[in-house]
Amino acid sequence: MKRVALVASFLTLPVFLSGCSTEWASMSPSLTVKKPAAASVVHTPATTATATPSPAVTTTSVNPFATGELADGSAKHRQSAGDHSLVVNYWTDGSDTEVHLSAELKGADSLHTVKVTRFAATLENSDGSTVSLADDQGEFVLTPPYSYTSALAIPTATDTGDRTIDVRFDLLVETEPGSGAFYRQTVLDTVALNVSSSSEAASEGASQ
């Protein structure tokens, strides 16, 4: 009888322990593990500076013969050269970059030798600056029927103001036929280019 009771007590012990374990586990507070919230990353696109191109500046060259003395394509000037006259003919070839000229003596005989020792031409701009167009030095016969000819290259420009071509002829004129003695005569001339309307009005007023 005792053996049966002892066996029974051993059989109930695990059950008691099992019940205690279950009750302790149920009485323990529940533990909740929170995961850290994932940080949200906002990608902001990089701002790229865009350079705005400057508008192109367009410059237009001015035809130097559109107005002035060569507007009709040619001009003739007569200047005193001692007892004679130096006649200079100017003309254009249809372009806006060249002026041609030819100089000859009028009223001179063919017995007295006449020479051109220097021909110079200068372009004077409206701002007072100058550009050398020619400086021809030597001994060029001008005794009739010979003449002196040249061509002048006019620089392109955007200047619409008054411009002039100033020319100079240095002459040697023989004192007596065959003497070999000469005297010097300088002849100056001017051709007006790009004449503005105000300058034309002033010129017309002065001529009246």
Secondary structure, DSSP 8 states (H G I E B T S, - for coil): -HHHHHHHHHHHHHHHHHHHHHHHHHHS-----------------------------------TTSSBTTTTSEEEEEEEETTEEEEEEEE--SSSSEEEEEEEEES--SSS-EEEEEEEEEEE-TTS-EEEEEEEEEEEE-STT--EEEEEE-------S-EEEEEEEEEEEESSTTT--EEEEEEEEEEEES--HHHHHHHHHHH-
